[in-house]
Every structure is written in C-alpha cells, then in structure tokens.
Amino acid sequence: MNTVPCERSSEPATKQLRYTLLGWRINDAELDRSFRARYSAVCVAPAKFYSAVWLLLSLSAVMGYAVTTKGVGFYASFFPLVLSAFLAASCFHPGTQRHMELLLTIVVILLTLFNAGTFYLNMQIGVPWNMSRFSSADYNTNQIHEIQTLCSELLTWLLACVHIILHLPQLFAMLYLSADQLIAVISVVSFLCTLLLSPHVVALNAFLSCGAVSFLSLIFFFFAFQFKRFLMLHYLAGRELERSFEASRKADSVLNHSLKNRMADAAGEVELFLDTYDGPHQVLLECVSSLRRGMQLCQHRQAYVDLAAGQYAPRLTLSSLHDFGLSLASGRKLVKKEFSRASAAFDPIACEMILENALSNAFNTDAWTVNRVSPARPPLTDEYIRRLVTRSPCRSESRVPVSSDHLGLSHCFMIARVCGITLSLNQHADVVTFVAEVIAEVRAEGQTLPSAESANEVVAIEQDGPVLPVGLCFHFLDDSAVARRLVVSQLMRFAAPVSVKAFGESHFEVEEFVSASINVADIVIMDENLVYASGTYLGSDLLVQFVEQGFRGLLCTRSANCSAEDVDKYHSKGAHCVLMKDMSGWEMMKSIAHSYRKLLQEQCAPSRRLMFSRQGII
C-alpha cells in the first residue's frame, strides 16, 4: 500500500516566524501566503467596529455644526462620514471582503491625516473666533494679550485631547493591520507637523501633547507586535492540529482496515482447516466466532466516533433475535443460552455495544467471580452507580480498582440515553443483574417482514432467505489468497454452482477481470481494496466498468469497510449487493440470494438464469 507521509515541521511554532520591516512573516512561503489569504477575513470584524465608531463621531460632528454657521468644519466633517460609510458597506460585500485589510489600512491612514488636519483647522479658526468676543474698547492691550495667551493654552489642550481621543480608533485598528509601523510613524509625524504649522499653538502644551501621542502609538505598536505574533502562532498551531488530526484519522483508518483484513484471513484459515479436520473443533469454531465479533466491532468504529461527538443517530434494523444473541454468545461460555426465534426492529449496533460491555464486565475476574460480587466489597448503591455513570466515583470507596476509569459503564448509559434504551444495574445478595430494556416492534418467526422503504426506515432481513438457483457461474476477485480459497469453498458448499473462478493472484488478473466476466459470469464478487506492488486498485472502479459495458448479472462488493457511507458509495457505483467480510458462508449466500432474486424481479426475467455461458469448475 502506498502511503503519503504527513508534512510536519520539526521546528516549534516560535521558530517558524521572523520579523521584517513589513512585520511578522512565516518562514514557509506557502504557509505565509495561506495565512495572508485568510487574514483579510480576520479584519472584517475590526473594520465593522472601526467604521461604526467613525460613523457615530461624524454624525455627531455634522449635527453639531448644523445648528451653527455652516463653515469649513461643517463640510469637512462629511469626509470621515463618507469614508466610514464606504468601509461599513465593504464589510458586507464578498468582493471587497477579500481585500479588507488593504481597505482598512487606506481608511485608517486617511483618517489619521484628517485628524491632524482637523487640529490645524480648529487652531486657525478657534483663537480668532474666541478673541472676537473681546473688544479693545473694554480691555487694554496687556489684558487682550493675556486673554489671547489663555485662549491659546486652553484651546491647545482641548484640541490635543480631542486629537488623542480621535486617534484611539486608529490605534485599535493598528492591532490587526500589517502596516502597523507605517501607521505609527504617520500618526506621530503628522501630528508633529501639524503642531509646527498650526498658528497660536503654545510650545509647552504642544510638546506634551506630541509626547502623549508618541507614547500611545508606541504602546499600541508593542501590543500590535505581540498580537499579530499571537495570531500567527495560533494559525500555525491550528494547521499543526489539522495535520495531526488528518494523519491520526488516516492512520486509524489504515489500522482499522488492516485489523479487519487480518482477522478475516485468520478466520478463513481456521475455516479451511476445519473443512479437512475430523477431530473436535468446537474450540476452533469459538475462535472463528470471536474473530468475526472483533471484525464487527471494527465495523462500528464510526459509531464510536459519532457517539463520542454526540452525533450518533439510531437506525432501526429488523433483525433476528436468535442470530443477534448467538453473535454475542459466540466465543463465550455462557451458563444458559436461550434466544427467541422472533425478529425485532432495534438498533443492533447500539445494543451490541451495550451488551458487549456488560458481558465483558461479567467475565472480568478481577472484579467479579462468575458474575458474583466479592464478599470483601460493599454492596452497590444507586448513588455509587450514578457516580460511575458520570465518571466521578468517590475514591474512598474500594468497590473497583483505583486504576479503573469506568468508561465501559459510562458509555453504556451514554448509548442508552441516545437510543432510548432503559438500563438498570442491581445487586441482590452477591448476584449482580444487568437489564437492558428496548421498546421494539416484534415479528414472530415466519411472519412477513416489512420492506426497507417503510415509514420507520426499518431494514428487512429475512430469516431463511431465498435460495439461489442451481448451476450459476461465479467470478470472484480478491488480492488475498486465503480469501480466494475461503470464498470458493463457501460458494461450492452453499451455492451448487456450475463453475467458480477466482481472480486476483496478480494485478494482471485484475486488469482482465472485467473482460473475462462479461457474458460469462452470472454473479461477480470483488474486493474493494486490491493492493499489489504495482499499485492499488479499487473494486468500485471496476463496478463502473461493468455498468458501462452493460453487464446484466449480479454485482457484489465484498469489503471490510461497510459503514453507511461506504455502502452508499458501493451502491452508487453499481453494486447490487454488499458483503461484509465478517459474514459466515451461509450469511453471505443468503444476502447474495436475496439480491439475485430482487435483480431478477427488476429485470422481469422469466428465466431463473441471467446468463447461459458455462465453464468448468475451477
């Protein structure tokens, strides 16, 4: 199997950054471009806040000037109003959101310059306007000079404070912009030039105001320096987490698939051995049953994931209680095995997980002896069971080993809550009783079962199932020699075919499988994952070729991966029947016979045969 290694950086995230004149950069050029491409979306929320602040300030300025004489200040206040309105509208348009950082940078620079220009304009107009109230006829020259000096000082302080307040939104936006150095320099230089050029400015007040603006710019520049570093580290950590998750998911899938295949091969080897062995074989049959149960548990991997994520949706299946009970009992020495022959609509995956945990606990000799509580342990109480379910038992109670994490019982109750199953765990004397109650529709043995298209989405599984016609031609493809021998043996035992031909010893047989089966085989069975040294082939791709070439026989996919998504994929590619590798030979033949009969009914074929070509038995 060809695997692609996950790209991982051996350096810590802090070593993957460098600081340049244009701000922080990621050493990896591709990662840096990816971060820059997503960074504009980060600037949308600050741009909304920034535009809202300036809209309020501009509107208040326009309303303030409107009640007085409409001069230069009135018309100048429309400049930030238009800019902030444009920026606010850009935040909601997908075309401009992609360039939000650039737009926000331009607006911040323009409003920074506007703020400095407003100081110059107010100083030029404000002092003469205030001095016009004082006439030389009422005050002498010294008094007029002192009043003018006082007005200049007060106005310088007032306008400097207004400038600093109006400068705060720019400093906030600077936290998110790459051009933080440029904005900080423009802020200080523009205000310094304004102080030098503005008339009536008091030098001491101007010096202190410029120092305050410089100090605030420096503080926010430091915050911006650390904030953008934090954003990049957060992005790198997120990418590393995504890569680790994807690598873990792929590794988990490969491991899950490999385990199922190895267990299938092991069970097949034992079954083939039993075909030629005449001695006692009950123990070996129990081994085969245990291997199949392990494969079924691997099949439930996605259900475990959904349960842990709180996304599991129960799916009712009309199943045989007898078969379900035998599956749970296989490989275990139970004192009593009595299972009804009726069928019931329930979720077999959820019930199996609950009862598997219960049976495993019952056979755990560390805590129990023949399902009886050790006399040294205190009796179970409702409070203690509640703590076990919530994974918070009192450690002072020595009912279970300290190393136990109680996941089995906790998971049982979690699954039960999701699926509407009632659980109870009681102790009477030294006997512990575990009861699971399911409300389900029950059908007696031999009663007609509903179809899969019923309103309750109940899937029908027939008790005995239809029987295949005698004398069919089977073609089977698998890369495992054990699987080829096993399936051929099962088909010869249960199907009474006229011929069975196995393919898959090399990749050349995979390439000729479709052409060798067209107009020859009645039923085609193929593995989904075919791995050879030359590459990997997918059975679903071969299904498409069969459909394109007009094959009218039964197409079956045999796979260890049979989740709901996998089964939907196989059916979409053209499969009529999906066979799980944990099926016994008889179960496999029942499924094939059911799908074969359904296909005959769909094609309205009067004959029991689909194809009439024959080959000798291989």
N, C-alpha and C positions, 0 to 999 in steps of 0.2 A: 504494500500500500504506500503510495506516495504521500508524504506529509509536507506541509509548508510550515517552517518554523515561524513562530510569532516574533515580530520585531520588538525587541526590548532594548532599552538603553541601560548600560551598566552604570552610568553616572547618576548620582542623586539629582533631583529636580533643581536644586540650587546651583549646581554646576552646569546646568544646561542654559543658563542665562548669561548675557553680557550687557554692559551698559555702554551706549554710544551717545554721540551728540544729539541723536534723534530720539533718545530714550532707550528703554529696555528692549532687547531683541533676544529671540531664541536662537541658539546656535544652529539647530537643524533648520535649514531654509524651508523645507516643506512644512514642518510644523509651524514655523513663523508665518508663512503665507496662510495656512489654515486658521491660525489664531486671528490674523488681521481680517480674514474674510468674515469671521463670525463676530468680530469686535464691534462692527457698526450696529449690530442688533443690541449690544450691551449699552450703547449710547442713546438708544431711543428713550428709555425711561428718564435719564438725566435731562435730555432735551425737552421732554414734556414739562418737567418741573421748572426748568430754566425759562422756557417760553411763557409758562403760566405766571411766574414771578414778574417778568418784564411786562406782560400784558396788564397786570394789575397796577404796576408802577406807572406805566404810560397812560393808562386810562385816568388814573388819579391826577396826573400832571395836566392832561388835556382838560379835565373838568375844572381843575384849579385855575388854569389860565382863561377858561371860557367866561368866568364871572368877572374878569378884569379886562383891561385893554388888550386886544389881541395883537401882541407884538411878535418879535423874533422867537421868543421862548415858546409861544403857543404853537407856531408852525414847526419848530424844531422837535417838539415832543411827539410829533407824528412819525418821526424817523424810527425810534425804538418800537413804536406801536406796530408799524408795518413789518419790521424785521421779526418781531416776536410772533406776529400772526402768521407770517410765512413759515417760520420754523415749526410752529404748532401744527399747521396744516401738513407739513412734510413728514411729521411723525406718524401720520395715519395713511400715507400713500406708499404702497410696496416699492414703487420705482425709486423714491427718494430715501426710503429706509436703508437701502443698500449703501448709501453714501452719507449716512447720518453723521459720522464722525467728522467728515470734511465740512458739511454744512454747519454743524455746531461750532467747529473751530472758526470758520469765517464770521459767523454771527457774534461770537464772543470777542473776537478781535475788533470788529466794527463797533460794538457797544462799549468796549474798553476805551477806544478813541473818542467815541461820542461822550462818554462820561468825563473825560479830560476836557473836551471842548465845552461841555456844559459849565464846568468850573470857570473857564476863561470868560465865557459869555456873561455869567452871573456877576463875576467880579467887575467886568467892564460896565455893566448896566446898574448893578446894585448900589454901589457907593454914590454915583451922581444922583440916582433917584432918591436915596435917603437924605443926601445933603440938600436937595431942592426944598426940603421942608424947613430948613433953617435960613432965615434971611439975614443979610449983613446989617439991616436996619435994626434988628433986635439983638444981635450979638456982635462983639468986637472981633478983631482979627485973631487974637490969641484963642478966644473961645471957639471960633469957627475951626481953627486948626486942631484944637483938642477934640472937638466933636468928630471931625473927619478922621483923625487917628483912631479914636474909639470905634467908629463905624467900620474902618478897615480891619481892625483887630477882630471885632466880633464877627464880621462877615467872613473873614478868612477862616476863623474857627468853624463857623456854621457850615460853610461850603465844603471845608475839608472833611467834616463829619459826614455830610451828605455824600461826598465822593467815596468815602470809605464804605458807607452802607451800600451804595450802588455798586461798589466793587466786589462785594461779597458773593453775588451770584456768579460772577466770572471766576472767582477763586474756587467755588464749588464745582463748576463745570470743568475746571482745570484738572480735577482729580481723575477724570475719565478720558482726557484728550492726550494724544501722543505729543502734541506740540506744547507741553506744559512749560518747557524752558522759554519758548518764544513768547508765550502769553505772559509769563512772569516778567520778562525783560521789557516787553511793550508796556505793561502796567506801570512799572517804575519809571521808565524813560519818558513815557507820555505825560505822566503827572509832574515829573521834574521839569520838563519843557514848558508845561502849562504854567507852573509856578513862576518860572523865569520870565515868561512872556506876558503874564496877566498883570494888568495895572492895579495899583492900590493894595498890593499884597504886602503884609508885614513879614519881614525876613525871618524872625524867630518862629512865628507861627507856621510859616511855610516850611521851615527846616523840620520842625516837629511833625508836621503832617506828612512830609515826604518820608521821614523815618518810620512813621506808623504804617504807611502803605508798603514800604520796603520790607518791614518786619512781617506783616501779614502775608505778603507774597512769598517770602522765604519760608514761613511756616507751612503754608499750603503747598508750596513746591516740595517740601520734605514729605508731607502727607501723600502728595501725588506720587512721589518717588516710591514710597513704600506700598501704596495702594495698588499701583499698576504692577509692581513686582508680585504682590499677593495674587492679583488676577491671573498673571501668567503662571505662577506656581499652581494655582487652583486648576487652571486649564491643563497643565502638564499632568497633574495628579489625576484629573478626570480621564485623560487619554490613557494613562497607565492603567487605571482601573478598568476602562473599557477593554484594553488589550488583554489584561489578566482575566477578565470575565470571559471574553471570547475564547481565549486559549483554554481556560478551565472547561468551558462548555464543550469545545471540540474534543478535548482530552476525555471528558466524561462520556461523550457520545461514542468515541472510539473504544473506550474501555467497556462500556455497556454492550456495544455491538460485539466486541471480541469475546466477552464473557458468555454471551448467549450462543455464539458460534461454537466456542469450546465445549460448553455444556451439551449442545446439540450433538456434536461429534462424539463426546463421551457416552451419552445415552444411546446413540446409534451403534457404537462399537459393542456395548453391552447387549443390545437387542440382537445384533448379528451373531454374537457369541451364543446367545440363548437359543437361536434357531438350530444350532448344531449340538447343543448340550442337553443330555438326558437326565442329569442329576438334579438335586434340589436347587431350585432357582428362586425361591421366594425372597431371599435377601437381595439378590441382584435386581429383581423386579422393584423392590422398595427403593433401591439406589436409583433406578431409572425414574421412578416417580419423584424422588427428591430432586433430581436434576431438572426434570420438567417443571416442578414447582419453582425452582430457582430461576428458570427462564421466564416463567410467568411473572415473578416478582420484578425481574429486569424490565419486562414489558410495561410494568406500572411506574416506571421511573418518572414519566411526565406527570402522572397523577400525584406523585410525591411532591414534585416541584410546584404544581398548582395548589396543592393543599398548604404547603409552607407559605406560599404567596397569598393565600386566601382567595384564590380564583377558581377553585375546583367546582365544577357543575355536575351534579349527579346525573347519570344516564341509566335509565331502567332497561334491563335486558331480561326477556322471558327465558329463564334458564332452568335446567333440570336440577332439582334439589339433591337428587341421588348422585349425579355426576359432580356437583359442587362439593358435596360432603366427602365423596371419595377422593377428590383432589386435595382437600385439606388433610384427610387422614393418611394419604399416601406417604410412606416413609416413616410413619409414627406407629408405635404400638399402643393403640387405644384399648381400654378395657371393654368398651362397648361401641359398636358401630351400627347405628340404625338411622337410615335416611329415607325419607319419603320418596316415592316414585313420581310424585306430582311435580309440576313446573310452577314457578312463581316469577312475577315481574319485580326485580330488585336490582340494585347496583352491585354486581359481583365483585368489582374492584374494591369498593369501599368495605363490603362485608368481608372479603378475603383479608384485607389489611388488618381489620379489627380482630378477626378470629385467629389470624396468624400470630399476632402479638399475644393474644390470650393463651393460645396453645404453647407458645414458646415460654411464657412465664410459668405455665403449669408444669413444664418439663425442666424448668431451671432448678436443679438440685441444690444450688447454693442457698436458695431461699425457701424452697418447698421440698417436701418428700412425698411423692405420689399425690401431689396436689393437696397436701395437708400441712397446716402451719406448724412450725416447730413450737413445742411447748414453752421454749425459752422466750418466745416473742409475745408481747402483749396483743390482745385481740384488735382487729381492725375497727375503726370508728368512722362515722360519717365525716367528722372534721378532718381526720387524717387523710381520708380519700380525697376530700376537697383540696387539701394542700398538695397532694400528689398530682392532681389534675392541673393545678395552677403552677406546678414545679416549684413550690415553696414549702417543702416539708420542714417540720421542726427537727433540727439536727440532734436535739437531745433525745429524740425517740429512736431507738435502735431496731426498728422494725425491718429495715432494709440496710444493706451495706452503705457506708458513707460515700463510697465511690459511685453509687447509682445516681443517674441523672433523671430517672423516672420518665424518659422520653416515650417508652412504649405505651404506658397507661395514658400519658398526656395526649399522645397522638390518637389513641383510640377514642377518647372523648371528643377531641377536636373533629375527627372524621364523623363521629356520630352526630355532632351538632350540625354539621354541614348537610348531612344526608337525611336528617330526621329520624335517626335510629336511637332508641332508648337503651341505655346501658345501666347495669347495676352490678355492684360487686359487694357481696355479703359474706359474712363469716358466721357459721353456726358450729359451736364447739371448735373442733380443729379442721373443719371442712370449709373450704372457700368456694363459693359459687359465683360464676361469672355468667350473666344473662344478657343477650343482645336481642331486642325485640324490634321487628320490622313490620310495618303495615304494608302488605303487598297483595295484589290480585293473584289468586292461586287457581291453577287449572289442573284437574285430575289427569291421571295417566290415560293417554289415548284420546283426550279431548282436543278438538281442533284449535290450533293456536292462531292468534291474530297476526296480521302482516306487519312488516316494518313501517308501513305508511300510516299506521293508526294514529289517532289524535294524541295519544300519550307518548308517541315515539318509542314504542316498545319493539324491540328486535326479536323476531321469531327464530327459535332454534328447535327443530323437530327432534322428538325423542329418538326415533329409529331412523328416520330419513328415507328418501327414495333409494332404490338400488340401481347401480349402473348396469346398462345393458352388457351382455357378454360379447366379447370379441372386439373391443375397441383398440385403437392404436395410440400409444402414449409416447411422447418425446419429452425427455427431462434434461435440463441443463443446470449444472452446479459445478463450482470450482473445487469442491471438497470431495475427495474420493470416498470418504466414509458416507457422506450424504448421498452420493450416487448409488452406492451399494445398498444403503438402507431403503431409499425410496423405491428402487427397483424391486427389492424384496417385498416391500409392503404392497406395491401395485400387483405383483404376481400373486400374493396371498389373498388380497381382498377384492381385486377388480376383475379377475379372469380375463385378461386382455389377450388379443391375438399377437401383439408384439409390444415390447417396451425397449426403447433405445435411449441410452444415456449419453449425453454430450458434456464437454467441459474439461477434458483432460488437459487441453492446451487452448491458447487463445485462438488458434486456427479453427477449432471446432465451434467457438463462439461466433466467429465471423460467418461460418457456413450454416449455423443453426437455423436461421430463418428460411433460407432457400431449401434446406433439407427437410423442413417440416411442412412447407406449403404443399397442398394437395396430397399429403401423405398422412399426417397425424390427425387424429380426432381431438385429442386433448394434449395441450402443450403446457408444461410446468417449468418455470425458470426461476432461478435465484435472482434476487435484486442486485446484490453486490458481488461481482465476479472479479477477483483480484489475481493478477498474474504479474510476472516480472516485467512484461512489456507494457503494462498499464492496467487500468481499472475500467471495467465495462459495467453498465447499468442495465438491469433487466427491463426497466421502464422504457429505455431507448429501444430495446428490441420489441417491446409491445407496440410502439408506434410503427415500427417497420411492418409488423404483422398486420396491423389495421390498414396501413397504406396499401399493402399488397392484396387486400381483400380476403384475408383468412377467415373462414366461416366456422372454424372449430372453437373449442373452449380454451380461453387463455387464462392461465393460472400463475400468480406470482407467489413464490414461497420465500419468506423473509423472516429474519429475526426482529426486524423493526416493523411493528404493526400497530403503531399509535393511530389515533383517529385521523391525524393529518397525513400519515403515511398511507393509510388505506384509501383516503380520498385521492391522494396523488396516483396510486396504482389504478384506481377505477377511472380517473380522468385520462390516463394513458391508454386505456382499452382493456384492462384486466376484468374478467368476469368473476373471478374467484381469488380470494387472498387466503393463503395457507400460512399459518404460524408454524415455526419450526418446533415449538413445544407440543404440537399435536401428536397424538398417537396415530398409528396407521389407520385404525378404524375411524377415528375422528376426521382424519384427512379425507378418507373415502366418502364419509357422509357429506362433508362440505362440497366435495367435487360433484357427487351425485345430485345434490340439491341444485347447484349452479348449472349442471348439464341439463337437468330437466327444465329449469327456467329458460335456458337458452333455446331449447327445442320448442317450447311454447311460444317464445317471442318470434322465432323464425317460421312458426306454423308448419313444421316439417312433419309429414305423415309417417315418415320412416323413423325407426329408432336410431338410425345411423346418420351422421353428418357427412362423413367421407367414406369411401369404399376401397381405397388403396390398402394394400396389406404388405407386411414384411414379416420375415421370420422372427421368432423370439430371440432377443439378444441378451 
